[in-house]
Structures are given as structure tokens and as C-alpha cells.
Amino acid sequence: MKQISLPKISTRSSLWLLVPLVFTPHFAHAYLDPNTGSYAIQIAVGALFGAAYGFRTFSARVVSWFKGTRKKKNPDA
Amino acid sequence: MPERPVLPHPASFRDPSGYIFTQQGSIFRAVSKSYQSEYDLLMSSNLYVHLIEQNVLIPHQEVSTPTVRDAYKVLKPEMVQFISYPYEWSFSQLKDAALTTLEIQTQALNHGMSLKDASAYNIQFHNGTPTLIDTLSFESYKEGQPWVAYRQFCQHFLAPLALMAHVDLRLGTLSAKYIDGVPLDLAVSLLPGKTKFSLGLGTHIHLHARSQHKYADTSLKSTPKGQLHKNQLNGLLLSLRSSISALTLPKQKTEWGNYYDNTNYTDNSRTIKEKTVREWITAQKPKTVWDAGANDGTFSRLASAQGIFTVASDIDPLAVERSYQHNKQSGERLLLPLIIDLTNPSPAIGWRNTERDSFLKRGQHDLTLALALIHHLAIANNLPLEHIADFFHSQTKNLIIEFVPKEDSNTQRLLSAREDIFPNYTVEGFEKAFSTHFTTKKRLKIKDSSRILYLLESKP
């Protein structure tokens, strides 16, 4: 298996999003247009995952900036 | 070469971007003129080179022949040794295929493109690792557009993996029933309630299924409005990757998972068996080998270690999982472990039953190994010896088979709870049944054991 470049995500604070699932009944119907629903859910949760991604990216940049600074200070290290 | 029409492969009809066809034993992919700009972008954006360097996309050459009408290009991709399907993969094989698909989509986005398909059938194990074989799966990325293949990814990868991890490992075979992946509402009805509280599974399966249900209502006038920006799409991919990575193999004990810890062989007789099988394989010089009851692939590796591509199939998903894990640790490239029930091998499925070939149609092997297998077929499954001989004759040129007589304790165990209705299950009965289809080239009674090894050659 090749190395995957994506970092891990953990957004526990956003579990409230799933609360409605617990209190609503199951269903079992054939669907006619599953893709429309698949588009809709992406748009609905996009802000959440986008924020998590932005935070990750920002954190990684901060970490690499500090590492880069330290390298400059100690070029022989 | 004069122009002549070519026939697309029966499974190659869904995507107007191009089609697969075979000619003179080689496989080609025709690129439609309508796909010209997308194909050019794949090549000019450096995405193709990048994915080839990562070994996640099948390499191809552009060829001028054979001539195909109305095609922008004709590609000749590298041949995959053996086509396998997701319902034949172990848990980790499907998981690695899923992670590879996400990695490809991430790289595609970085190069201004996106996967328009996330079908598990587009991934094949090539040189031991999951590889995308559909070069025409890419389209230019349009800012704001949701991932068109999101539903397919969840149905083909996430749902079956979640079911295998949270319900039962054997539910991986559910994909054979649903060619476009496990319906999410079905996954919801099978998954335990606790999965609703998982951010990944709760969103990508439970909420996703609910959203599908909502928009399936034909009386609903509204359509989803809004856009999914690139960062949001990257976040979605990140979440999918985390969800897949978090799924682990359930702690299940299967029948044959620890088979080699409990065999009837002494160290000496086992060594003799290994040495004999290795020598017989070497002498046959096969190009391909099929180990028909491979367990964790211990004996299959006697072939792959000689540079021979080997399909190592077994009925037990945990044994196949162990085989795949061994492959990953050792960097094995020539051994393909697959979950196959010999008494009910994968059927042909899809449109007109021609989209996905049956397991038996996909393989004609130079040499087949059937070691410590025949008593399971004949005694546990009531298969007459003549039928077993006829079956192997239809699949292989040569056969190394081990006869496990009734006095063997493993056969005794199979007979312990049932009436012995197998008067012909004897050495003589075995040799008579197989002599109809095979010529015996070698025969060896294994020392310190009641078992006999045969090297058989198929009669014309």
C-alpha cells in the first residue's frame, strides 16, 4: 500500500450534527435519484469539513514554519 | 492496417469517454473525441506522471494501431495479471483499494482534475498493490461542484467496510449482489446503532442515506442549492480517509484462520511435502499457478517465490486476510489472495451477466495446487470424485493434488458426525476417477503420513 498524504481528522466537538439520527426512525425504501441526495449532504456538511481541513492545514503550516525557523537558526543541526 | 470496427468489451458501455476492446490477445482503450480535452489535461497537467510514479495508476502507451474509427487516441495499458472483484477481496484489500482511490482523488484535485467514478471495479491489484485501471476516470475540476463520485465511493467502499468491521466479515460478499455498491439504506439497517455517533459513519452513511431518501421524494420541488468549495471538498476527502482508516478488522475466529498451527504433519513430513511441491512446480515451468485451497498462502508462495504469478484462493476471509498481510510485509508482487468458495465460486454478474465474469471464466491456469482440499470437497460437500476430477480438468493443464484418506484424523473429523456414504473415497477410487481426465506423472506417499501427493497432467 502506498503512503497516503492526507493527515488525520478529529472533530469530536461537532458530534451534535449527528444527534437527529438517534431520535428518528429507520427507513427502507428504494430511491429514485440517490445522486441528488448525495450532492445535498456534501453541501450540508461541507462547511464543517472545510473548517476542519482549514484548521489542519493552518496547524501544519505553523508547525512547519517553526521547524523551518529552527533549521535556519541551526543550519548544521 | 485497414480500418475495421472493433467490439467494445461487454462491461465497457457506461462511460461515453471511451471503451475497452481486445485485439489479438491485447487489451486496448479507445479514447472518444468528446473526451479529448480531459485526456489532454490528464497528460499535460502532470497528473498522469505523478500517479504513475506513485504506482496508483496503470501505465499506458499511446498506439497508432489498431485503427479505431471515431477515437481521439488508442491506448495500450499494461496488462493486469488477473482481474479480481471487490467481493473477492479481504478486508484489508478493500480498505487499501479505498485509501488508494482517495489518494488519487486528492492528487487529481491538486492538478485541477477530479475523479468522476469511484467504482471499486476500477481498482485492480497490479504487481501486488491496488491500482486504478480506468485512465478515463478523470474530468476537469469545476470550482464549487460537489464530488460526483461521492455516492459511489460510499457504496463501493465505505459501506461494505463498515459492515465487515461492525457486523460480520462475511458481509464483504454483499457487493456481489449489488453491482453499484451496497445501498446506503441497507447499510443503515444492518449497522449497529452506535455507528450513528461516529462522525464519519454517522455523516457518510447514516446522514447520507437520509439525504438520499429525502431527495428521492418525487413530490419534493426543491433541489439542493449551494456550492462545495475546494477546501470543503478536501475536508470531505480527509473525513472519508479518517473514517476508512478507523475501521479495523473485527476480532473473529474463523474455521481455518489458524490452520497451519493444527495440521496432521510432523516437521519431517511437512518438509518433504514442501520440497516435493516446490520441485514439481519448478519442473512444470508454469506461467500461472492457481492454489485452489490456499489458506494463508503458505504453499502458494512456493510458486510465487519462483517468479510465477499465483492466485491463492480460499473460502476463509480471515485466512485470505492473513495472506494479504503477509504480502504487504514481504513486498510480495506475484501472489494474489482471493476469497473464493469453490463449491459456489463468484458468478457472472451485471447487465446480461456479462459485465463481471465468473471466477472460473477468468482463469485458465498452467498449474493448479489442490493440497489438503479434496476431503473437504468430497466428504464435507458430497461432491463425487468424478465431478471434482472433471472440474479441475476444465480449469488447468497440470494438477498437483493431495489425497487425504479416510484414516487421516482430519477426514475422520469430517465423518464423525455423519454417516459414511462415501464407499468410493479410497486411494483406488480416487485414482480411477482422476484417470479419466488426467495422466499420472508422479506419485509420492508422504513419509510419516497417510497422505499421497500426485502430479497429474490433463488429457486432451
Interface residues (C-beta under 8 A of the other chain):
Chain A: M1 K2 I4 S5 L6 P7 K8 I9 S10 T11 R12 S14 L15 L17 L18 L21 V22 T24 H26 F27 A28 H29 Y31 L32 D33 P34 N35 T36 G37 S38 Y39 A40 I41 Q42 I43 A44 V45 G46 A47 L48 F49 G50 A51 A52 Y53 G54 R56 T57
Chain B: Q54 N55 V56 D96 L99 T100 L102 E103 T106 Q107 T129 P130 P146 W147 V148 Y150 R151 C154 P183 L184 D185 L186 V188 S189 G193 K196 F197 L199 G202 T203 H206 L207 H208 R210 S211 Q212 H213 K214 Y215 A216 T218 T223 P224 K225 G226 Q227 L228 H229 N231 Q232 L233 N234 G235 L236 L237 L238 S239 R241 S242 S245 K328
